[in-house]
Amino acid sequence: MKMRLRTLWRVPVYCLIASWISFYATVYLARFFFVVKSVGADGVTNVSADPVRSTIFHAVLFLAVLLIGGLWAFRSMTRAEIAVSAAIMTAVYLSVVLFQLNLPDFSLSWSLMLAKFQNWPSIASSLLIRLTDQLNFSVIAASFVPLLFIPFGQRRAA
């Protein structure tokens, strides 16, 4: 099996850029989709998030990143190349998550800085948390979402 080493950067770079874009899309577009503002009887504005619209927004965002990556960004790569490239990003995501879970002194500022680059897998983890109520399992399992790109690859190199 011949592996083109020049393609191994694609999945990690795409995941980081997609996470960064989805983070800012959530920050700036959320108010139009799932933020609910209501004024109480005392005149105080109450702000909350609608959980159904939030779930739909994040599910569409997750699927958009997955489909754009699979159908456009990685269409020239073989499944083996995508698997190796996705394994690199999975290892990065998994190491960061294990640091966050196991190091009690992992600072909040580091976590907030990394949130921009972990946003795409965190969408999957939040959906898994809602389904299983298991925090550790959900965040560890979400580290493997780059592997979802593998079925979009070609069987053989063109």
N, CA and C atoms as an extended XYZ file, in Angstrom:
474
Properties=species:S:1:pos:R:3:atomname:S:1:resname:S:1:resid:I:1 pbc="F F F"
N         0.849       -1.175        0.000 N   MET     1
C         0.000        0.000        0.000 CA  MET     1
C         0.892        1.235        0.000 C   MET     1
N         0.633        2.095       -0.951 N   LYS     2
C         1.423        3.312       -1.067 CA  LYS     2
C         0.684        4.445       -0.363 C   LYS     2
N         1.403        5.145        0.496 N   MET     3
C         0.822        6.236        1.281 CA  MET     3
C         1.487        7.545        0.854 C   MET     3
N         0.675        8.504        0.483 N   ARG     4
C         1.202        9.826        0.136 CA  ARG     4
C         1.332       10.624        1.436 C   ARG     4
N         2.559       10.815        1.876 N   LEU     5
C         2.809       11.483        3.148 CA  LEU     5
C         2.421       12.960        3.115 C   LEU     5
N         2.360       13.546        1.917 N   ARG     6
C         1.998       14.964        1.807 CA  ARG     6
C         0.524       15.214        2.119 C   ARG     6
N        -0.292       14.159        2.208 N   THR     7
C        -1.718       14.341        2.476 CA  THR     7
C        -2.070       14.176        3.950 C   THR     7
N        -1.130       13.788        4.775 N   LEU     8
C        -1.435       13.487        6.176 CA  LEU     8
C        -1.774       14.719        7.010 C   LEU     8
N        -1.488       15.888        6.540 N   TRP     9
C        -1.798       17.118        7.273 CA  TRP     9
C        -3.250       17.539        7.085 C   TRP     9
N        -3.947       16.988        6.096 N   ARG    10
C        -5.262       17.508        5.719 CA  ARG    10
C        -6.327       17.375        6.806 C   ARG    10
N        -6.486       16.202        7.380 N   VAL    11
C        -7.536       16.023        8.394 CA  VAL    11
C        -7.241       16.851        9.647 C   VAL    11
N        -6.028       16.853       10.195 N   PRO    12
C        -5.796       17.707       11.366 CA  PRO    12
C        -6.034       19.188       11.102 C   PRO    12
N        -5.555       19.695        9.982 N   VAL    13
C        -5.750       21.114        9.684 CA  VAL    13
C        -7.227       21.398        9.454 C   VAL    13
N        -7.919       20.531        8.726 N   TYR    14
C        -9.351       20.737        8.489 CA  TYR    14
C       -10.125       20.722        9.804 C   TYR    14
N        -9.824       19.785       10.693 N   CYS    15
C       -10.534       19.705       11.976 CA  CYS    15
C       -10.304       20.958       12.822 C   CYS    15
N        -9.086       21.450       12.846 N   LEU    16
C        -8.796       22.652       13.627 CA  LEU    16
C        -9.494       23.876       13.040 C   LEU    16
N        -9.456       24.017       11.720 N   ILE    17
C       -10.118       25.162       11.080 CA  ILE    17
C       -11.631       25.052       11.224 C   ILE    17
N       -12.173       23.858       11.031 N   ALA    18
C       -13.625       23.666       11.161 CA  ALA    18
C       -14.080       23.918       12.591 C   ALA    18
N       -13.282       23.517       13.565 N   SER    19
C       -13.628       23.793       14.958 CA  SER    19
C       -13.613       25.287       15.240 C   SER    19
N       -12.609       25.962       14.726 N   TRP    20
C       -12.502       27.407       14.931 CA  TRP    20
C       -13.685       28.133       14.292 C   TRP    20
N       -14.021       27.764       13.063 N   ILE    21
C       -15.153       28.399       12.375 CA  ILE    21
C       -16.467       28.068       13.068 C   ILE    21
N       -16.657       26.808       13.475 N   SER    22
C       -17.912       26.441       14.134 CA  SER    22
C       -18.044       27.106       15.505 C   SER    22
N       -16.918       27.347       16.176 N   PHE    23
C       -16.961       28.072       17.441 CA  PHE    23
C       -17.514       29.476       17.236 C   PHE    23
N       -16.944       30.192       16.273 N   TYR    24
C       -17.406       31.556       16.031 CA  TYR    24
C       -18.788       31.597       15.393 C   TYR    24
N       -19.142       30.588       14.619 N   ALA    25
C       -20.510       30.511       14.081 CA  ALA    25
C       -21.509       30.355       15.217 C   ALA    25
N       -21.156       29.554       16.202 N   THR    26
C       -22.031       29.384       17.357 CA  THR    26
C       -22.121       30.681       18.170 C   THR    26
N       -21.000       31.326       18.370 N   VAL    27
C       -20.989       32.558       19.159 CA  VAL    27
C       -21.821       33.655       18.498 C   VAL    27
N       -21.648       33.829       17.204 N   TYR    28
C       -22.296       34.954       16.539 CA  TYR    28
C       -23.684       34.639       15.978 C   TYR    28
N       -23.974       33.372       15.665 N   LEU    29
C       -25.268       33.028       15.069 CA  LEU    29
C       -26.267       32.440       16.055 C   LEU    29
N       -25.810       32.047       17.225 N   ALA    30
C       -26.696       31.391       18.199 CA  ALA    30
C       -27.858       32.277       18.603 C   ALA    30
N       -27.615       33.553       18.731 N   ARG    31
C       -28.684       34.447       19.186 CA  ARG    31
C       -29.849       34.488       18.216 C   ARG    31
N       -29.595       34.199       16.953 N   PHE    32
C       -30.673       34.205       15.966 CA  PHE    32
C       -31.457       32.892       15.960 C   PHE    32
N       -30.852       31.802       16.437 N   PHE    33
C       -31.480       30.500       16.331 CA  PHE    33
C       -32.061       29.967       17.631 C   PHE    33
N       -31.287       30.025       18.715 N   PHE    34
C       -31.793       29.354       19.910 CA  PHE    34
C       -31.752       30.168       21.196 C   PHE    34
N       -31.334       31.396       21.154 N   VAL    35
C       -31.374       32.234       22.352 CA  VAL    35
C       -32.768       32.840       22.460 C   VAL    35
N       -33.364       32.695       23.643 N   VAL    36
C       -34.714       33.191       23.891 CA  VAL    36
C       -34.625       34.307       24.923 C   VAL    36
N       -35.147       35.466       24.549 N   LYS    37
C       -35.185       36.603       25.472 CA  LYS    37
C       -36.644       36.864       25.831 C   LYS    37
N       -36.882       37.030       27.118 N   SER    38
C       -38.232       37.369       27.570 CA  SER    38
C       -38.123       38.399       28.691 C   SER    38
N       -39.100       39.256       28.745 N   VAL    39
C       -39.132       40.289       29.767 CA  VAL    39
C       -40.115       39.855       30.840 C   VAL    39
N       -39.632       39.806       32.068 N   GLY    40
C       -40.469       39.402       33.190 CA  GLY    40
C       -41.419       40.509       33.601 C   GLY    40
N       -42.297       40.190       34.551 N   ALA    41
C       -43.273       41.165       35.045 CA  ALA    41
C       -42.593       42.352       35.728 C   ALA    41
N       -41.388       42.116       36.268 N   ASP    42
C       -40.667       43.189       36.937 CA  ASP    42
C       -39.810       44.021       35.977 C   ASP    42
N       -39.848       43.701       34.681 N   GLY    43
C       -39.108       44.468       33.691 CA  GLY    43
C       -37.703       43.966       33.437 C   GLY    43
N       -37.297       42.891       34.090 N   VAL    44
C       -35.961       42.332       33.910 CA  VAL    44
C       -35.978       41.389       32.708 C   VAL    44
N       -34.977       41.511       31.849 N   THR    45
C       -34.871       40.644       30.678 CA  THR    45
C       -34.230       39.320       31.088 C   THR    45
N       -34.908       38.225       30.785 N   ASN    46
C       -34.393       36.883       31.045 CA  ASN    46
C       -33.892       36.299       29.726 C   ASN    46
N       -32.677       35.784       29.742 N   VAL    47
C       -32.078       35.189       28.552 CA  VAL    47
C       -31.845       33.713       28.837 C   VAL    47
N       -32.288       32.852       27.900 N   SER    48
C       -32.088       31.411       28.044 CA  SER    48
C       -31.885       30.797       26.665 C   SER    48
N       -31.511       29.546       26.660 N   ALA    49
C       -31.309       28.817       25.409 CA  ALA    49
C       -32.377       27.747       25.281 C   ALA    49
N       -33.005       27.687       24.123 N   ASP    50
C       -33.991       26.653       23.844 CA  ASP    50
C       -33.234       25.362       23.545 C   ASP    50
N       -33.418       24.306       24.351 N   PRO    51
C       -32.622       23.090       24.158 CA  PRO    51
C       -32.909       22.365       22.844 C   PRO    51
N       -34.121       22.404       22.362 N   VAL    52
C       -34.442       21.713       21.111 CA  VAL    52
C       -33.791       22.432       19.923 C   VAL    52
N       -33.960       23.745       19.870 N   ARG    53
C       -33.352       24.500       18.774 CA  ARG    53
C       -31.825       24.469       18.862 C   ARG    53
N       -31.282       24.440       20.078 N   SER    54
C       -29.833       24.336       20.247 CA  SER    54
C       -29.322       23.001       19.716 C   SER    54
N       -30.025       21.927       20.021 N   THR    55
C       -29.625       20.604       19.538 CA  THR    55
C       -29.696       20.534       18.021 C   THR    55
N       -30.746       21.075       17.438 N   ILE    56
C       -30.881       21.075       15.981 CA  ILE    56
C       -29.769       21.900       15.338 C   ILE    56
N       -29.491       23.073       15.895 N   PHE    57
C       -28.429       23.935       15.372 CA  PHE    57
C       -27.086       23.213       15.393 C   PHE    57
N       -26.759       22.607       16.537 N   HIS    58
C       -25.463       21.938       16.654 CA  HIS    58
C       -25.391       20.671       15.807 C   HIS    58
N       -26.485       19.944       15.668 N   ALA    59
C       -26.488       18.745       14.822 CA  ALA    59
C       -26.270       19.119       13.354 C   ALA    59
N       -26.919       20.183       12.900 N   VAL    60
C       -26.725       20.649       11.523 CA  VAL    60
C       -25.295       21.129       11.320 C   VAL    60
N       -24.753       21.841       12.288 N   LEU    61
C       -23.375       22.316       12.208 CA  LEU    61
C       -22.394       21.149       12.153 C   LEU    61
N       -22.605       20.138       12.994 N   PHE    62
C       -21.742       18.956       13.011 CA  PHE    62
C       -21.791       18.224       11.671 C   PHE    62
N       -23.001       17.995       11.161 N   LEU    63
C       -23.148       17.291        9.883 CA  LEU    63
C       -22.590       18.102        8.720 C   LEU    63
N       -22.711       19.417        8.771 N   ALA    64
C       -22.147       20.257        7.710 CA  ALA    64
C       -20.631       20.127        7.668 C   ALA    64
N       -19.994       20.159        8.820 N   VAL    65
C       -18.532       20.004        8.870 CA  VAL    65
C       -18.147       18.617        8.360 C   VAL    65
N       -18.882       17.599        8.760 N   LEU    66
C       -18.581       16.229        8.338 CA  LEU    66
C       -18.751       16.071        6.828 C   LEU    66
N       -19.843       16.567        6.285 N   LEU    67
C       -20.100       16.396        4.853 CA  LEU    67
C       -19.183       17.251        3.983 C   LEU    67
N       -18.902       18.469        4.403 N   ILE    68
C       -17.978       19.306        3.633 CA  ILE    68
C       -16.593       18.676        3.614 C   ILE    68
N       -16.160       18.177        4.743 N   GLY    69
C       -14.858       17.525        4.789 CA  GLY    69
C       -14.822       16.255        3.972 C   GLY    69
N       -15.842       15.421        4.136 N   GLY    70
C       -15.847       14.142        3.440 CA  GLY    70
C       -16.063       14.251        1.953 C   GLY    70
N       -16.948       15.123        1.530 N   LEU    71
C       -17.288       15.209        0.110 CA  LEU    71
C       -16.425       16.188       -0.678 C   LEU    71
N       -15.782       17.133        0.012 N   TRP    72
C       -15.000       18.117       -0.712 CA  TRP    72
C       -13.512       18.071       -0.339 C   TRP    72
N       -13.200       18.208        0.932 N   ALA    73
C       -11.803       18.380        1.338 CA  ALA    73
C       -10.967       17.106        1.190 C   ALA    73
N       -11.576       15.948        1.351 N   PHE    74
C       -10.804       14.700        1.344 CA  PHE    74
C       -11.166       13.782        0.185 C   PHE    74
N       -11.786       14.307       -0.856 N   ARG    75
C       -12.266       13.449       -1.938 CA  ARG    75
C       -11.143       12.809       -2.735 C   ARG    75
N        -9.958       13.386       -2.726 N   SER    76
C        -8.846       12.806       -3.487 CA  SER    76
C        -8.003       11.840       -2.658 C   SER    76
N        -8.332       11.682       -1.393 N   MET    77
C        -7.544       10.817       -0.516 CA  MET    77
C        -8.143        9.416       -0.470 C   MET    77
N        -7.287        8.428       -0.246 N   THR    78
C        -7.778        7.068       -0.071 CA  THR    78
C        -8.240        6.884        1.373 C   THR    78
N        -8.961        5.804        1.594 N   ARG    79
C        -9.438        5.534        2.951 CA  ARG    79
C        -8.279        5.320        3.917 C   ARG    79
N        -7.223        4.678        3.442 N   ALA    80
C        -6.057        4.450        4.306 CA  ALA    80
C        -5.388        5.768        4.677 C   ALA    80
N        -5.268        6.683        3.723 N   GLU    81
C        -4.667        7.987        4.010 CA  GLU    81
C        -5.527        8.790        4.976 C   GLU    81
N        -6.838        8.749        4.780 N   ILE    82
C        -7.733        9.441        5.707 CA  ILE    82
C        -7.644        8.816        7.088 C   ILE    82
N        -7.543        7.482        7.151 N   ALA    83
C        -7.468        6.811        8.453 CA  ALA    83
C        -6.213        7.217        9.215 C   ALA    83
N        -5.088        7.268        8.548 N   VAL    84
C        -3.843        7.660        9.221 CA  VAL    84
C        -3.900        9.133        9.621 C   VAL    84
N        -4.386        9.974        8.723 N   SER    85
C        -4.483       11.397        9.009 CA  SER    85
C        -5.473       11.666       10.145 C   SER    85
N        -6.609       10.970       10.129 N   ALA    86
C        -7.596       11.127       11.198 CA  ALA    86
C        -7.074       10.568       12.519 C   ALA    86
N        -6.265        9.526       12.458 N   ALA    87
C        -5.680        8.974       13.681 CA  ALA    87
C        -4.748        9.976       14.347 C   ALA    87
N        -4.056       10.768       13.556 N   ILE    88
C        -3.185       11.812       14.113 CA  ILE    88
C        -4.022       12.823       14.891 C   ILE    88
N        -5.123       13.266       14.287 N   MET    89
C        -5.969       14.261       14.969 CA  MET    89
C        -6.680       13.637       16.160 C   MET    89
N        -7.068       12.382       16.046 N   THR    90
C        -7.698       11.689       17.170 CA  THR    90
C        -6.739       11.619       18.355 C   THR    90
N        -5.471       11.336       18.080 N   ALA    91
C        -4.474       11.274       19.153 CA  ALA    91
C        -4.307       12.638       19.822 C   ALA    91
N        -4.335       13.691       19.028 N   VAL    92
C        -4.215       15.045       19.599 CA  VAL    92
C        -5.424       15.348       20.476 C   VAL    92
N        -6.632       15.127       19.926 N   TYR    93
C        -7.848       15.387       20.702 CA  TYR    93
C        -7.882       14.543       21.972 C   TYR    93
N        -7.522       13.272       21.855 N   LEU    94
C        -7.572       12.373       23.008 CA  LEU    94
C        -6.568       12.775       24.078 C   LEU    94
N        -5.377       13.184       23.690 N   SER    95
C        -4.386       13.606       24.686 CA  SER    95
C        -4.833       14.870       25.411 C   SER    95
N        -5.413       15.816       24.688 N   VAL    96
C        -5.890       17.047       25.326 CA  VAL    96
C        -7.031       16.733       26.295 C   VAL    96
N        -7.950       15.881       25.881 N   VAL    97
C        -9.082       15.521       26.746 CA  VAL    97
C        -8.601       14.788       27.993 C   VAL    97
N        -7.649       13.890       27.840 N   LEU    98
C        -7.137       13.169       29.010 CA  LEU    98
C        -6.407       14.109       29.965 C   LEU    98
N        -5.689       15.088       29.431 N   PHE    99
C        -5.078       16.106       30.291 CA  PHE    99
C        -6.151       16.882       31.044 C   PHE    99
N        -7.194       17.274       30.349 N   GLN   100
C        -8.255       18.051       30.988 CA  GLN   100
C        -8.988       17.250       32.050 C   GLN   100
N        -9.170       15.967       31.827 N   LEU   101
C        -9.889       15.136       32.795 CA  LEU   101
C        -9.043       14.746       34.003 C   LEU   101
N        -7.762       14.523       33.780 N   ASN   102
C        -6.935       13.934       34.835 CA  ASN   102
C        -6.030       14.908       35.578 C   ASN   102
N        -5.827       16.081       35.046 N   LEU   103
C        -4.988       17.050       35.744 CA  LEU   103
C        -5.884       18.081       36.427 C   LEU   103
N        -5.956       18.034       37.745 N   PRO   104
C        -6.840       18.977       38.431 CA  PRO   104
C        -6.371       20.425       38.311 C   PRO   104
N        -5.100       20.624       38.056 N   ASP   105
C        -4.568       21.982       37.959 CA  ASP   105
C        -4.545       22.511       36.526 C   ASP   105
N        -5.184       21.772       35.605 N   PHE   106
C        -5.265       22.257       34.218 CA  PHE   106
C        -6.089       23.529       34.246 C   PHE   106
N        -5.462       24.638       33.938 N   SER   107
C        -6.081       25.941       34.175 CA  SER   107
C        -7.286       26.176       33.266 C   SER   107
N        -8.183       26.970       33.792 N   LEU   108
C        -9.377       27.342       33.044 CA  LEU   108
C        -9.025       28.150       31.806 C   LEU   108
N        -7.984       28.964       31.902 N   SER   109
C        -7.597       29.774       30.745 CA  SER   109
C        -7.111       28.900       29.591 C   SER   109
N        -6.389       27.807       29.895 N   TRP   110
C        -5.974       26.880       28.854 CA  TRP   110
C        -7.180       26.194       28.236 C   TRP   110
N        -8.128       25.797       29.070 N   SER   111
C        -9.327       25.130       28.555 CA  SER   111
C       -10.132       26.060       27.668 C   SER   111
N       -10.228       27.321       28.052 N   LEU   112
C       -10.969       28.283       27.233 CA  LEU   112
C       -10.257       28.571       25.921 C   LEU   112
N        -8.949       28.587       25.959 N   MET   113
C        -8.197       28.803       24.728 CA  MET   113
C        -8.352       27.603       23.783 C   MET   113
N        -8.319       26.406       24.337 N   LEU   114
C        -8.443       25.198       23.526 CA  LEU   114
C        -9.871       24.945       23.059 C   LEU   114
N       -10.848       25.594       23.670 N   ALA   115
C       -12.253       25.382       23.299 CA  ALA   115
C       -12.503       25.749       21.843 C   ALA   115
N       -11.805       26.729       21.333 N   LYS   116
C       -11.975       27.130       19.939 CA  LYS   116
C       -11.549       26.025       18.983 C   LYS   116
N       -10.561       25.239       19.389 N   PHE   117
C       -10.030       24.210       18.514 CA  PHE   117
C       -10.598       22.820       18.830 C   PHE   117
N       -11.438       22.738       19.849 N   GLN   118
C       -12.105       21.491       20.202 CA  GLN   118
C       -13.614       21.590       19.989 C   GLN   118
N       -14.079       22.614       19.330 N   ASN   119
C       -15.511       22.839       19.235 CA  ASN   119
C       -16.232       21.766       18.438 C   ASN   119
N       -15.672       21.336       17.301 N   TRP   120
C       -16.365       20.349       16.486 CA  TRP   120
C       -16.556       19.025       17.234 C   TRP   120
N       -15.528       18.455       17.867 N   PRO   121
C       -15.792       17.229       18.643 CA  PRO   121
C       -16.629       17.483       19.892 C   PRO   121
N       -16.593       18.704       20.411 N   SER   122
C       -17.401       18.976       21.603 CA  SER   122
C       -18.893       18.973       21.289 C   SER   122
N       -19.255       19.230       20.033 N   ILE   123
C       -20.654       19.103       19.639 CA  ILE   123
C       -21.089       17.651       19.793 C   ILE   123
N       -20.249       16.739       19.345 N   ALA   124
C       -20.563       15.307       19.491 CA  ALA   124
C       -20.600       14.911       20.962 C   ALA   124
N       -19.693       15.441       21.762 N   SER   125
C       -19.685       15.072       23.180 CA  SER   125
C       -20.924       15.589       23.898 C   SER   125
N       -21.380       16.784       23.544 N   SER   126
C       -22.586       17.293       24.202 CA  SER   126
C       -23.808       16.459       23.827 C   SER   126
N       -23.876       16.009       22.582 N   LEU   127
C       -24.980       15.126       22.195 CA  LEU   127
C       -24.887       13.773       22.906 C   LEU   127
N       -23.665       13.257       23.040 N   LEU   128
C       -23.487       11.989       23.757 CA  LEU   128
C       -23.809       12.129       25.248 C   LEU   128
N       -23.474       13.251       25.840 N   ILE   129
C       -23.787       13.471       27.254 CA  ILE   129
C       -25.295       13.472       27.461 C   ILE   129
N       -26.029       14.082       26.535 N   ARG   130
C       -27.494       14.092       26.645 CA  ARG   130
C       -28.069       12.685       26.528 C   ARG   130
N       -27.423       11.839       25.739 N   LEU   131
C       -27.927       10.473       25.551 CA  LEU   131
C       -27.536        9.532       26.685 C   LEU   131
N       -26.310        9.660       27.202 N   THR   132
C       -25.793        8.674       28.150 CA  THR   132
C       -25.654        9.162       29.582 C   THR   132
N       -25.611       10.458       29.819 N   ASP   133
C       -25.341       11.029       31.134 CA  ASP   133
C       -23.987       10.581       31.701 C   ASP   133
N       -23.050       10.268       30.839 N   GLN   134
C       -21.699        9.858       31.238 CA  GLN   134
C       -20.694       10.864       30.666 C   GLN   134
N       -20.188       11.750       31.507 N   LEU   135
C       -19.293       12.804       31.041 CA  LEU   135
C       -17.990       12.241       30.488 C   LEU   135
N       -17.294       11.424       31.270 N   ASN   136
C       -15.984       10.921       30.848 CA  ASN   136
C       -16.079       10.109       29.564 C   ASN   136
N       -17.048        9.197       29.492 N   PHE   137
C       -17.230        8.399       28.280 CA  PHE   137
C       -17.511        9.294       27.077 C   PHE   137
N       -18.356       10.275       27.255 N   SER   138
C       -18.778       11.126       26.139 CA  SER   138
C       -17.631       11.954       25.579 C   SER   138
N       -16.840       12.558       26.436 N   VAL   139
C       -15.748       13.393       25.926 CA  VAL   139
C       -14.623       12.549       25.335 C   VAL   139
N       -14.397       11.363       25.883 N   ILE   140
C       -13.375       10.482       25.306 CA  ILE   140
C       -13.854        9.936       23.967 C   ILE   140
N       -15.103        9.511       23.879 N   ALA   141
C       -15.643        8.984       22.618 CA  ALA   141
C       -15.678       10.063       21.538 C   ALA   141
N       -15.939       11.291       21.917 N   ALA   142
C       -15.985       12.388       20.939 CA  ALA   142
C       -14.612       12.694       20.362 C   ALA   142
N       -13.560       12.267       21.016 N   SER   143
C       -12.215       12.477       20.475 CA  SER   143
C       -11.985       11.673       19.203 C   SER   143
N       -12.820       10.682       18.962 N   PHE   144
C       -12.676        9.811       17.806 CA  PHE   144
C       -13.499       10.258       16.595 C   PHE   144
N       -14.144       11.420       16.646 N   VAL   145
C       -14.978       11.863       15.522 CA  VAL   145
C       -14.213       12.100       14.225 C   VAL   145
N       -12.920       12.435       14.219 N   PRO   146
C       -12.246       12.547       12.916 CA  PRO   146
C       -12.239       11.229       12.132 C   PRO   146
N       -12.400       10.125       12.807 N   LEU   147
C       -12.438        8.833       12.111 CA  LEU   147
C       -13.705        8.670       11.279 C   LEU   147
N       -14.694        9.534       11.477 N   LEU   148
C       -15.918        9.475       10.674 CA  LEU   148
C       -15.677        9.878        9.219 C   LEU   148
N       -14.533       10.442        8.921 N   PHE   149
C       -14.207       10.808        7.544 CA  PHE   149
C       -13.770        9.610        6.707 C   PHE   149
N       -13.407        8.503        7.324 N   ILE   150
C       -12.857        7.358        6.597 CA  ILE   150
C       -13.789        6.835        5.505 C   ILE   150
N       -15.100        6.655        5.741 N   PRO   151
C       -15.945        6.122        4.660 CA  PRO   151
C       -16.037        7.014        3.424 C   PRO   151
N       -15.655        8.272        3.529 N   PHE   152
C       -15.712        9.180        2.380 CA  PHE   152
C       -14.516        9.026        1.436 C   PHE   152
N       -13.511        8.261        1.832 N   GLY   153
C       -12.319        8.121        1.019 CA  GLY   153
C       -12.499        7.175       -0.154 C   GLY   153
N       -11.570        7.259       -1.097 N   GLN   154
C       -11.581        6.379       -2.247 CA  GLN   154
C       -10.987        5.036       -1.866 C   GLN   154
N       -11.388        4.009       -2.598 N   ARG   155
C       -10.813        2.681       -2.331 CA  ARG   155
C        -9.344        2.632       -2.753 C   ARG   155
N        -9.034        3.212       -3.900 N   ARG   156
C        -7.665        3.224       -4.415 CA  ARG   156
C        -7.320        4.634       -4.874 C   ARG   156
N        -6.030        4.917       -4.887 N   ALA   157
C        -5.584        6.235       -5.370 CA  ALA   157
C        -5.821        6.340       -6.857 C   ALA   157
N        -6.204        7.515       -7.292 N   ALA   158
C        -6.485        7.713       -8.725 CA  ALA   158
C        -5.227        7.812       -9.548 C   ALA   158
